Amino acid sequence: MKKPIAIHHVEGNASRQAHADLPDGTYEREISKDGFFGPSAQIYHRRPPTGWVDWEGPLRPRGFDLARLNEEAASPWDAPTVLHNAHCRIRFWRAPARMDHLARNGDGDDLLFIHQGRAELFCDFGHLAIEAGDYVMLPRATMWRLECSEPVSALMIEASNASYGLPDKGLVGAHAIFDPSVLDRPALDEAFVAQRDGAAGEAPWQIRIKRGEAISTVSYPYNPLDAMGWKGDLAPVRLNIRDIRPMTSHRYHLPPSAHTTFLSDRFVVCTFAPRPFETDPGALKVPFFHDNHDYDEVIFFHAGDFFSRDHVEAGMMSFHPCGFTHGPHPKALKNMLVQSKPATDEYAVMIDTRDALSVGELPAGVENQAYIDSWKA
């Protein structure tokens, strides 16, 4: 097993504790390995490390306004792909009022984050009521469909050829961040029985199966969601962001890895939820500047006031390729050590991928070409 070369050295004018008590007039930048889990170095600069005046090349940070993807897609497999690699595919889907077919993903587990709306989800395992703020993890090959009572838009994060699991919470214990008991499972309840045994149960149905990004259609003379029971330790689960109790530290700004919600083989999904700001006078109250040379970083802004970014609204997404120095925008940087309110007020989903992401084919106007300039004072 490879062991990192550990140095643990201090040179020049540096802080004794990372992310706190910065030398006067300096800005901290972290270089790290393995996301925020591996070896790291903190470098103290005279000026903010995002003070560039020009940028050329593929590592350019990019921003997208997914609210402009406003066309309804009858099938989740018709939803536009925003970002993708061999291990992760991120779509943004505006669902129809009622799916007239069943969907099944043969390429991997799907994680739906419901950005807007309310719906009933029917699947092999039963019925789940879902609403804005819900994560819904659908195991690979699960048959499912939605009936929406309010228009639904959803971020879809596919673990291509892989599965989702939960992070090891280590020293803080299994009940930290969220208790696994808050994970809800589908039920064979009255709503499921009604769709199984009612008129719809005898009508012809189709399943659209995605495998290798190709779609196969299987037709039945009846509704194949006709389960009478099930058992086992595999099933869809629902987690609402209201049930997430974020890790906090009043003396130290915790890295995004402290907010990990789901893990796959080659990427992680984190959730930023409201939390108290750090109260120690010397602790950073904004994210520290950092270079992440092992992961691409994607943040989807769901709701609230995004304290580290300027001109960001709900439904927007940022994409920071690995190796790009990033951190708070100038407006947020003014609050580096003193915040005007006691707590954050934001909900966001972060996806960190081990492998480089490519941008999908998106309609004109979805990408904000001026995002690169958002760090300019």
C-alpha positions in Angstrom: 0.0 0.0 0.0 1.3 3.4 -1.0 2.2 5.7 1.9 2.1 9.5 1.4 5.3 11.5 1.9 4.5 13.3 5.1 6.5 16.5 5.8 4.7 18.6 8.4 6.9 21.7 8.1 6.3 25.4 8.7 8.2 28.0 6.6 8.0 31.8 6.8 5.0 33.7 8.0 2.3 31.0 8.3 -0.5 30.1 10.6 0.0 27.4 13.3 -3.6 26.1 12.6 -5.0 25.8 9.1 -8.1 28.0 8.3 -7.6 30.1 11.5 -5.5 32.9 12.8 -4.1 33.9 9.4 -1.1 36.2 9.5 -2.3 39.8 9.0 -2.7 40.8 5.4 -2.6 37.3 4.0 -5.0 35.0 2.2 -4.8 31.2 2.7 -4.8 28.8 -0.2 -4.8 25.0 0.3 -3.3 22.4 -2.0 -4.7 19.0 -1.2 -4.7 15.4 -2.4 -7.6 12.9 -2.4 -10.1 15.7 -2.1 -9.9 16.9 1.5 -8.9 13.5 2.9 -5.2 13.3 2.0 -2.0 15.3 2.5 -2.4 19.1 2.2 -0.4 22.3 2.3 -1.6 25.8 3.2 0.2 28.7 1.4 -0.3 32.3 2.6 -0.5 34.9 -0.2 -0.3 38.6 -0.1 -3.3 38.9 -2.5 -6.4 36.8 -3.1 -5.3 33.8 -5.4 -8.3 34.4 -7.7 -7.2 37.8 -8.9 -6.6 36.8 -12.6 -7.4 39.2 -15.4 -7.6 36.7 -18.3 -8.1 33.0 -18.8 -7.5 30.6 -21.7 -7.8 26.9 -21.9 -10.1 24.0 -20.8 -9.7 24.5 -17.0 -11.8 27.6 -17.2 -14.5 27.7 -14.5 -17.9 27.5 -15.9 -21.4 28.4 -14.7 -24.8 27.2 -15.9 -28.4 28.4 -15.3 -30.4 25.2 -15.4 -33.6 27.2 -15.0 -33.2 27.9 -18.7 -33.6 24.2 -19.4 -37.4 24.7 -19.3 -38.6 22.1 -21.8 -40.5 19.1 -20.3 -39.1 15.7 -21.1 -41.5 12.8 -21.3 -38.9 10.3 -20.1 -35.9 10.9 -17.8 -33.8 9.4 -20.5 -34.7 12.4 -22.7 -33.5 14.9 -20.1 -30.5 17.0 -21.2 -27.0 15.8 -19.9 -25.2 18.8 -18.3 -22.0 17.0 -17.3 -20.7 13.5 -17.8 -17.7 11.1 -17.6 -17.4 7.3 -17.7 -18.5 7.0 -14.0 -21.0 9.8 -13.5 -23.8 11.4 -15.6 -25.6 14.6 -14.4 -28.9 15.4 -16.0 -31.5 18.1 -15.3 -35.1 16.8 -15.8 -38.4 18.6 -16.0 -40.9 15.8 -15.5 -44.3 15.5 -17.2 -47.4 15.7 -15.1 -47.8 11.9 -15.4 -45.3 9.5 -16.9 -47.1 7.2 -19.4 -44.4 4.5 -19.2 -42.0 3.0 -16.7 -38.2 3.9 -16.6 -35.4 1.5 -15.8 -31.7 2.3 -15.7 -29.5 -0.6 -16.6 -26.3 1.6 -16.5 -26.2 2.2 -12.7 -27.9 3.5 -9.6 -29.7 6.8 -10.0 -29.9 9.6 -7.4 -32.7 12.1 -7.9 -32.6 15.4 -6.1 -36.0 17.1 -6.3 -35.3 20.8 -6.9 -38.9 21.8 -7.3 -42.4 20.2 -7.1 -44.2 17.4 -5.6 -45.0 13.9 -6.9 -46.0 10.3 -6.2 -43.3 7.8 -7.1 -44.3 4.3 -7.9 -41.7 1.5 -8.3 -41.1 -2.2 -7.9 -41.0 -1.8 -4.2 -44.1 0.3 -3.7 -45.0 4.0 -3.4 -43.2 7.1 -2.1 -44.5 10.6 -1.8 -41.7 13.0 -2.8 -41.2 16.7 -2.7 -38.7 19.5 -3.1 -35.5 18.8 -1.1 -35.8 15.1 -1.3 -33.0 12.8 -2.4 -34.3 9.6 -3.9 -31.8 6.8 -4.5 -33.1 4.3 -7.1 -31.0 1.1 -7.3 -29.9 0.0 -10.7 -32.7 -1.7 -12.7 -35.5 -0.5 -10.5 -38.7 0.1 -12.5 -40.4 3.4 -11.6 -42.6 6.3 -12.8 -43.9 9.7 -11.4 -47.3 11.2 -11.1 -46.8 14.9 -10.3 -49.2 17.0 -8.3 -46.9 20.1 -8.7 -44.4 20.6 -11.6 -41.2 18.7 -10.8 -37.7 19.6 -11.8 -34.9 17.2 -10.6 -31.2 16.9 -10.7 -30.4 13.3 -11.8 -27.0 11.9 -10.8 -26.2 8.5 -12.3 -23.5 6.3 -10.7 -22.6 4.7 -14.0 -21.8 1.0 -13.7 -21.7 1.5 -9.9 -23.7 1.9 -6.8 -24.4 4.4 -4.0 -23.5 4.0 -0.4 -23.2 6.0 2.8 -20.0 7.6 4.2 -18.2 6.1 7.2 -18.8 8.7 9.9 -15.8 7.6 11.9 -15.3 9.2 15.3 -18.6 11.1 15.3 -20.7 7.9 15.1 -23.4 6.5 12.9 -26.1 9.0 14.0 -24.1 12.1 13.1 -25.2 14.3 10.1 -28.3 12.1 9.7 -29.5 9.0 11.5 -29.9 6.1 9.0 -33.4 5.6 10.5 -34.6 8.8 8.7 -34.1 7.0 5.3 -37.6 6.2 4.1 -38.4 3.2 1.9 -41.4 2.7 -0.4 -44.5 1.0 1.0 -47.1 -1.3 -0.6 -49.7 1.1 0.6 -53.2 2.0 -0.6 -51.8 4.3 -3.3 -49.7 1.4 -4.7 -52.5 -1.1 -4.5 -54.8 1.4 -6.3 -52.4 1.7 -9.2 -51.9 -2.1 -9.2 -55.5 -3.3 -8.9 -57.4 -0.4 -10.5 -58.2 0.1 -14.2 -54.6 1.2 -14.9 -53.4 -2.3 -13.7 -55.1 -3.9 -16.7 -54.0 -1.4 -19.3 -51.0 -1.9 -21.6 -47.7 -0.5 -20.3 -44.2 0.0 -21.6 -40.8 0.0 -19.9 -38.1 2.2 -21.4 -34.7 0.6 -20.4 -31.5 2.6 -20.7 -28.3 0.5 -21.2 -25.2 2.0 -22.7 -27.1 5.2 -23.4 -29.3 3.2 -25.8 -33.0 2.8 -25.1 -34.9 -0.5 -25.4 -38.7 -0.5 -25.1 -40.5 -3.5 -23.6 -44.3 -3.7 -23.9 -46.7 -5.5 -21.5 -50.4 -6.0 -21.8 -50.7 -5.1 -18.1 -49.0 -2.9 -15.5 -45.8 -4.7 -14.4 -45.8 -2.8 -11.1 -47.9 -5.5 -9.6 -45.8 -6.6 -6.5 -47.7 -8.4 -3.8 -44.7 -8.2 -1.4 -40.9 -8.0 -1.2 -38.1 -8.7 1.2 -34.3 -8.1 1.4 -31.7 -5.5 2.1 -31.9 -3.6 -1.2 -34.5 -0.9 -1.9 -34.9 2.7 -2.9 -34.5 5.3 -0.1 -35.6 8.8 0.4 -33.7 11.5 2.4 -34.9 15.1 2.8 -32.4 17.8 3.3 -34.4 19.0 6.4 -33.2 15.8 8.1 -29.5 16.6 7.5 -27.9 18.1 10.6 -24.6 19.4 9.3 -21.3 19.1 11.1 -20.1 22.3 12.7 -17.1 23.7 14.6 -17.1 27.1 16.2 -13.3 27.4 16.0 -12.5 25.9 12.5 -14.1 26.1 9.0 -14.8 22.5 8.1 -14.0 21.3 4.5 -16.8 20.1 2.2 -15.9 16.5 2.9 -17.5 17.0 6.3 -20.8 17.3 4.5 -20.6 14.1 2.5 -24.0 12.5 2.0 -23.6 9.7 -0.5 -20.6 7.9 -2.0 -20.0 6.1 -5.2 -16.9 4.4 -6.6 -15.4 7.5 -8.3 -17.4 10.5 -6.9 -19.0 11.8 -3.8 -22.2 13.8 -3.2 -22.2 16.4 -0.4 -25.0 18.6 0.9 -24.6 22.1 2.2 -27.4 23.0 4.6 -28.0 25.9 7.0 -25.5 25.9 9.9 -24.1 28.4 12.5 -21.1 30.5 11.4 -17.8 29.9 13.2 -17.7 32.2 16.3 -13.9 32.1 17.1 -12.5 35.5 16.2 -9.6 34.0 14.3 -11.5 31.3 12.4 -12.4 31.7 8.7 -16.1 32.3 8.1 -16.0 31.6 4.4 -14.6 28.7 2.4 -10.8 28.8 2.1 -9.1 29.2 -1.3 -8.1 25.8 -2.5 -6.6 23.8 -5.4 -8.1 20.4 -5.7 -5.9 18.4 -8.0 -7.7 15.1 -7.8 -11.4 16.1 -8.3 -13.6 18.1 -10.5 -16.1 20.1 -8.4 -19.8 20.7 -9.3 -22.2 22.7 -7.1 -26.0 22.9 -7.8 -27.6 25.8 -5.9 -31.0 24.7 -4.6 -32.3 27.5 -2.3 -31.3 30.3 0.0 -28.6 32.9 0.2 -25.3 31.5 -1.1 -22.8 33.2 1.2 -19.6 32.4 -0.7 -20.8 33.4 -4.2 -22.2 36.6 -5.7 -25.0 36.8 -8.3 -26.0 33.1 -7.8 -29.7 32.1 -7.8 -31.5 28.9 -7.2 -31.2 26.5 -10.1 -27.7 27.6 -11.1 -24.7 25.2 -11.3 -21.0 25.9 -11.1 -18.3 23.6 -12.6 -14.7 24.0 -11.4 -12.3 21.6 -13.2 -9.5 20.1 -11.0 -6.4 22.2 -10.6 -8.2 25.5 -10.7 -7.7 27.7 -7.7 -11.1 28.8 -6.4 -12.8 30.2 -3.3 -15.1 33.0 -2.2 -16.1 35.8 -4.5 -14.8 39.3 -3.6 -18.1 40.3 -2.0 -18.0 37.3 0.3 -14.3 37.7 1.0 -15.1 41.0 2.8 -16.8 38.8 5.5 -13.8 36.5 5.8 -13.5 37.0 9.6 -16.8 38.7 10.5 -20.3 37.7 9.2 -23.3 40.0 9.4 -25.6 37.2 10.6 -25.3 34.2 12.9 -25.8 31.4 10.4 -25.8 30.4 6.8 -29.0 30.2 4.8 -28.3 28.0 1.9 -29.1 24.6 0.4 -26.8 23.2 -2.3 -25.7 19.9 -3.7 -22.0 19.3 -4.4 -20.6 16.5 -6.7 -16.9 15.9 -6.6 -15.7 13.5 -9.4 -12.4 11.7 -9.5 -12.4 11.7 -13.4 -12.6 14.7 -15.6 -16.1 15.8 -16.6 -17.2 16.9 -20.1 -20.0 19.4 -20.8 -23.1 18.0 -22.6 -24.8 19.6 -25.5 -26.8 22.4 -24.0 -29.1 25.0 -25.6 -27.8 28.5 -26.2 -28.1 30.7 -23.1 -27.8 28.0 -20.5 -24.0 28.6 -19.9 -23.1 31.9 -18.4 -20.1 32.9 -20.4 -19.3 35.7 -18.0 -18.9 33.4 -15.0 -15.1 33.5 -15.4 -15.2 37.2 -14.4 -17.3 36.7 -11.2 -14.1 36.8 -9.1 -13.1 40.2 -10.3 -13.4 42.9 -7.6 
